[in-house]
């Protein structure tokens, strides 16, 4: 009975006993709200005011690079006590390349690579499942995949999907600059 449970866990994208847990380096709006215990409306307002880490779009989804969220948290912790400082919501010009490099350093050796089903990769990434399931959608978007058994089985590498996503992110528009005073007044 245990092998079936392991196969189900593997299919769902959760780590089995021999696999390390997957830490996908992109957060969606819901995940960031949960991380910071904020309502989605507050996060949306902050984003429109230029408060918080840089936000990115892929299609209509708002995404946050984990490394930029963590950098924002470090800056906010330090800058919170200071009345001076530059905008916290500015993205590094090399943020996307840095995120890819960070992911590739954690990438398993080629022989240890794990491939995931459409549903599992959608669960892990937070992207719509139909992007991975539908042939036309997958081809239109250029999502990298492995087609096995004459197209009957489609599998994905999380690392390759991440690289694809990062290359397709575009910055969210921010009309207002961010200042530490704006962050402090927004939190009160």
Order of alpha helices (4+ residues) and beta strands (2+ residues): alpha-beta-alpha-alpha-beta-beta-alpha-alpha-beta-alpha-alpha-alpha-beta-beta-alpha-beta-alpha
